[in-house]
Amino acid sequence: MLSYELFTVGDPLSSSQLASYRTLRLSALQTDPSSFSSNYARELAFTDDQWRERLDSPLKNNIIARTDEGSWVGMLSLVAPGGLPGASFPTNPGHTFVVFGMWVHPDHRGKGVGKRLLDTGLCWADKWAEDHLCGDALVVLTVGAHNVKARDLYACAGFEKFTVGDTEKAGRAVCMVRKCRP
């Protein structure tokens, strides 16, 4: 039976981590293209510098799940308030964390990997909010309307659906929000 280790990639980012992350992300975009706002062709063209920019930030936590055999099989990125310049939120942007890029390889779904990734990311957000913010902080995410299992996972973690403009009218995405817990 496989076991999974979770760890954070980022500062400093090794060349092997960069290559493994790139492979995992491109696999996610090929396997589940409707689950992402980007696409395989766009990110295949990224330079190493563009991949580094994506991962190197003190306001971002990039969590990876790997098997005990060393295969990278899941990922989640969580951005702290201020980490997405120019992004707009229906909530207080100075107190809003964003989950994105959550994905688990199909061969490893249903084994608790997604829950562990999410729990680890939310613990980081809760601690970061406690250390850096005054007042309530929120975690937001967008999930494909078709992705019932992911929506259920998020609901079990305390996320609730909320409507943002015409996002839901398009039928492609559901926005969800959760308060940080001190």
Secondary structure, 3 states (H helix, E strand, C coil): CCCEEEEEECCCCCHHHHHHHHHHHHHHHHHCHHHCCCCHHHHHCCCHHHHHHHHCCCCEEEEEEEECCCCEEEEEEEECCCCCCCCCCCCCHHHEEEEEEEEECHHHCCCCHHHHHHHHHHHHHHHHHHHHCCCCCEEEEEEECCCHHHHHHHHHCCCEEECCCCCCCCCCEEEEEEECCC
